[in-house]
Amino acid sequence: MAIAEAQPEVIHLWPNGAPGFENLKDVPEEAKDYWVRNINNPSVTVFLPPKEKANGCAVVVAPGGGFRELVFNAEGKQAAQFLNTIGVTAFALRYRLPDEAHSPYTLENVRQDAYRAIRLVRSRAGEFRIDPNRIGILGFSAGGAVVNMVAYENGDGDAAAADPIDRVNGRPSFEMMVYPGGKIPEVIPADTPPAFLLCATDDDYGCDKATLDLYDKFRAAKVPVEAHFIVHGRHAFNMGDRSQYAAIRGWPQRMADWLGDSGFLNPSGGAPATGH
């Protein structure tokens, strides 16, 4: 008799529901095929690496889906499972969707979810045996816009907050964006966390131009950045496993290489690379 695979733990970002929308927390999500919709009680799903591989690095994963849905399996679960293979503890984020039909939410609610997810993970670093100074964020497409919402401010929590999680810093230690969408900041602050960027040059939605713009702004700010532009792949190639192109199929290893070269996979807490 086959033993059922243990389901990953799901942690809701707020025990009583999202602030101001507590009355919606028990409204069920909708999930079919590749997507999840109707997210009213945002959460992270915890994917743990094998104990012998765990290195203390953690990543919050923000799937794409145009803020209308979440491509949760291909850009949440599968991304988290890949990160597990290189010893990273991953937290796949289900954030609220302002562009879904009849949604009561705004992009500010998405930003709130992303900050809360990082704060929650950092607040429980001891429990998950992760280094609070090596907690990054990975975003695909609209998830790249989510990354841009939390990467450029200092992320300081509210020292007077009643909820101890809200007192924790919510800025990621590093950021990774794959065919990122959304608004690009006018200026990248000099203290922005290091970044990894990747996109196909034939992207259907012009994300290649946005990625190049981001790369130029990171360079201008002298913030460590690595960027990969792949000639074929278009948009939404996810983790690459469905592509006919070797460069697309192999892109996750480029991310793994960057994480290693930057020191984020180093259990001893080695400093990230300082080159740009």
Secondary structure, 3 states (H helix, E strand, C coil): CCCCCCCCCEEECCCCCCCCCHHHCCCCCEEECCEEECCCCCEEEEECCCCCCCCCCEEEEECCCCCCCECHHHHHHHHHHHHHHCCCEEEEEECCCCCCCCCCCCHHHHHHHHHHHHHHHHHCHHHHCCCCCCEEEEEECHHHHHHHHHCCCCCCCCCCCCCHHHHCCCCCCCEEEECCCCCCCCCCCCCCCCEEEEEECCCCCCHHHHHHHHHHHHHHCCCCEEEEEECCCCCCCCCCCCCCCHHHHCHHHHHHHHHHHCCCCCCCCCCCCCCC
